[in-house]
C-alpha cells in the first residue's frame, strides 16, 4: 500500500486545510520471522527510524486493529519512505495513515474512509495532514459536535507543487509551542478572509491573489525561525506565486502551471540560491491506496501505473 505526502495549512488555513502531493510512503506486511525486526525501513530517514514495536507505522497498525476490534496479526512490515522527514510534508501523518489503512486491508475490517479519518486525526491531533493522505486531493476539516467533519475536492487542474526542501529539519512540536496563544479581533477577521480566498481559489473557482496567501497566526513565528528568515517565501510571493510555509516548515511550497517553463526555471534558481532541493510534485488525487499481492485496487489487473509495489523498491 502507499500513502501520499501532504502539505498543510496552505497559508491561513491553520490545522484545517491540506493538500495531497505525489511522493509516497509505501508499506506491506510480510511473515514475521523469529529474530527479525518488526519493521524493515528503507529510503529517507531509514537509519534513524525505529524498527521495533515503537515504530510509528506499526503502532498505528496495532492501534487500528484494536479500534476495529480485530486481533493484531503477527506480521512484520516493510516500509519504504520517499517523504523528507521533519520538513513539513506530512511524513508522520503518512506513517499513521499507512498503519491504519494497512490494518483495515489485512483484517478486512468493514471500515469506511470517514472512520479512518476520525481515527487518524485522533492519533495525530488534527485532520489537516491525515485527511488528504487518506482521501487525496484538497481537504478542509473541522471538529464538529460529533467528531471531525471533512470535505474533499479535486484541486485546480494543470498545476504542480514546487516544494523547496532545505537540508535542515524543524521539529513540529517545538514550532507549535512557539505560536501565540491568541489573536486580536482584526487579525482573526483577516485570517478568516484570507483562508476563504485561498481555499476557494485552490478549487479553481477564481485566481488567487498571492498577497492574500500569508497568515497571521503561525507563519510570522515559524518563518522567523528559518535560516533565511522567510526570504524565500517572500520572494516567491513577490514573483506572483501562490506560496506558503508547508505545515510547520521548513519546506516552502508554491503552485505553478505544469507547463510554465519560465516559472520552473526561476524556481530552480531560487532553490539553488537557498541551498534547497526542488521537488516538482503532481497533486495527488488518489490518497491512500491498498492493493492485495495478487490484485489491483484501481484497475483490477496488474501493471497499474500507480502500483504501490513499484514504490516499495529503493
Residue pairs with C-beta under 8 A, 6 or more apart in sequence:
1 26
1 27
1 28
1 98
1 101
1 102
1 105
1 288
1 289
1 290
1 291
1 308
2 24
2 25
2 26
2 27
2 288
2 289
2 306
2 308
2 311
3 24
3 25
3 26
3 27
3 94
3 97
3 98
3 101
3 133
3 134
3 287
3 288
4 20
4 21
4 22
4 23
4 24
4 94
4 132
4 133
4 136
4 284
4 286
4 287
4 288
5 20
5 21
5 22
5 23
5 24
5 25
5 83
5 89
5 90
5 91
5 94
5 133
5 281
5 284
6 18
6 19
6 20
6 21
6 89
6 90
6 93
6 94
6 128
6 129
6 130
6 132
6 133
7 18
7 19
7 21
7 88
7 89
7 90
7 161
7 163
7 244
7 246
7 247
7 251
7 253
8 15
8 17
8 18
8 19
8 88
8 90
8 128
8 129
8 246
8 247
9 15
9 16
9 17
9 18
9 128
9 215
9 218
9 244
9 245
9 246
9 247
10 17
10 18
10 19
10 198
10 199
10 202
10 213
10 244
11 194
11 195
11 198
11 212
11 213
11 214
11 215
11 219
11 244
12 191
12 192
12 194
12 195
12 198
12 213
12 214
12 215
12 216
12 217
13 128
13 140
13 195
13 198
13 199
13 215
14 191
14 215
14 217
14 218
15 126
15 128
16 126
16 128
16 140
16 141
16 142
16 195
17 128
17 138
17 139
17 140
17 141
17 195
17 198
17 199
18 90
18 127
18 128
18 129
18 131
18 132
18 133
18 138
18 139
18 141
19 132
19 137
19 138
19 139
19 155
19 161
19 202
19 283
20 132
20 133
20 135
20 136
20 137
20 138
20 139
20 283
20 284
20 285
20 286
20 287
21 89
21 161
21 163
21 281
21 282
21 283
21 284
22 281
22 282
22 283
22 284
23 82
23 83
23 89
23 279
23 281
24 82
24 83
24 94
24 308
24 311
25 79
25 80
25 81
25 82
25 83
25 91
25 94
25 95
25 98
26 79
26 80
26 81
26 82
26 308
26 309
26 311
26 312
27 57
27 77
27 78
27 79
27 80
27 98
27 99
27 102
27 312
28 77
28 78
28 102
28 308
28 309
28 312
29 73
29 75
29 76
29 77
29 102
29 106
30 75
30 76
30 77
30 78
31 75
31 76
32 38
32 74
32 75
32 76
33 76
36 76
37 51
37 52
37 76
38 51
38 52
38 53
38 55
38 58
38 76
38 77
39 49
39 50
39 51
39 52
39 55
39 57
39 58
39 76
39 77
39 78
39 79
40 51
40 76
40 77
40 78
40 79
41 49
41 51
41 55
41 79
41 81
42 78
42 79
42 80
42 81
42 312
42 314
43 79
43 80
43 81
43 82
43 314
44 81
44 82
44 83
44 84
44 85
45 81
45 84
45 85
45 91
46 81
48 85
49 55
49 79
49 81
53 59
53 62
55 77
55 79
56 92
56 95
56 96
56 99
57 77
57 79
57 95
57 96
57 98
57 99
57 102
58 77
58 99
59 99
60 95
60 96
60 97
60 98
60 99
60 100
60 103
60 120
60 123
61 72
61 77
61 99
61 100
61 102
61 103
62 72
62 99
62 103
63 99
63 100
63 119
63 123
64 99
64 100
64 103
64 104
64 119
65 71
65 72
65 73
65 103
65 107
66 72
67 119
68 103
68 104
68 107
68 109
68 111
69 109
70 103
70 107
70 109
71 107
73 106
73 107
75 106
77 102
78 312
79 95
79 98
80 311
80 312
80 313
80 314
81 91
81 94
82 311
83 89
83 90
83 91
83 94
84 91
84 165
84 251
85 91
85 169
86 169
86 170
86 171
86 172
87 165
87 166
87 169
87 170
87 246
87 249
87 250
87 251
88 170
88 172
88 245
88 246
88 247
88 248
88 249
88 250
88 251
89 163
89 165
89 246
89 247
89 251
90 129
90 133
90 247
92 124
92 129
92 172
93 120
93 124
93 129
93 130
93 133
94 133
96 120
96 123
96 124
96 130
97 116
97 120
97 130
97 133
97 134
97 288
98 288
100 116
100 119
100 120
100 123
101 116
101 134
101 288
101 290
102 290
103 109
104 111
104 116
104 290
105 290
105 292
113 134
113 135
114 150
116 134
117 127
117 130
117 131
117 134
117 135
117 141
117 148
117 150
118 147
118 148
120 127
120 130
120 131
120 133
120 134
121 127
121 130
121 131
121 141
121 148
123 130
124 130
126 141
127 139
127 141
127 148
127 150
128 139
128 141
129 247
131 139
131 141
131 148
131 150
131 152
132 138
132 139
132 152
132 284
132 287
133 287
133 288
134 287
134 288
135 150
135 152
135 287
136 152
136 284
136 285
136 286
136 287
136 288
137 152
137 153
137 154
137 155
137 283
137 284
137 285
137 287
138 152
138 153
138 154
138 155
138 199
138 202
138 203
139 150
139 151
139 152
140 150
140 151
140 199
141 148
141 149
141 150
141 151
142 148
142 149
143 149
153 203
154 203
154 285
155 202
155 203
155 204
155 283
155 285
156 201
156 202
156 203
156 204
156 255
157 204
158 257
158 258
158 259
159 255
159 256
159 257
159 258
159 283
160 255
160 256
160 257
160 258
160 280
160 281
160 282
160 283
161 253
161 254
161 255
161 280
161 281
161 282
161 283
162 241
162 253
162 254
162 255
162 256
162 264
162 267
162 278
162 279
162 280
162 281
163 246
163 251
163 252
163 253
163 278
163 279
163 280
163 281
164 232
164 251
164 252
164 253
164 254
164 267
164 270
164 271
164 274
164 276
164 277
164 278
165 251
165 276
165 277
165 278
165 279
166 226
166 227
166 250
166 251
166 274
166 275
166 276
167 275
167 276
168 227
168 250
169 250
170 222
170 225
170 226
170 248
170 249
170 250
171 248
172 247
172 248
175 221
175 222
175 225
175 248
175 249
176 248
178 221
178 222
178 225
179 217
179 218
179 221
179 222
180 217
180 221
183 191
183 216
183 217
187 216
187 217
190 216
191 215
191 216
191 217
193 212
194 212
194 213
194 214
194 215
195 215
197 208
197 209
197 212
198 208
198 212
198 213
198 242
200 206
201 207
201 208
201 242
202 208
208 242
210 237
210 240
210 241
210 242
210 243
211 237
213 237
213 242
213 243
213 244
214 233
214 237
214 244
218 245
218 248
219 230
219 233
219 244
219 245
222 245
222 248
222 249
223 229
223 230
223 233
223 245
223 249
224 230
225 249
226 249
226 250
227 250
228 274
230 245
231 274
232 252
232 270
232 274
232 276
233 243
233 244
233 245
233 252
235 270
236 243
236 252
236 254
236 270
237 243
239 263
239 266
241 254
241 255
241 256
241 263
242 254
242 255
243 252
243 253
243 254
243 255
244 252
244 253
244 254
245 251
245 252
246 252
246 253
254 267
256 263
256 264
256 267
257 263
258 282
264 280
267 278
267 280
268 278
271 277
271 278
286 298
286 306
289 297
289 298
289 306
289 308
290 297
290 308
291 297
291 298
291 304
291 307
291 308
291 309
295 301
295 302
296 302
296 304
296 307
298 304
298 306
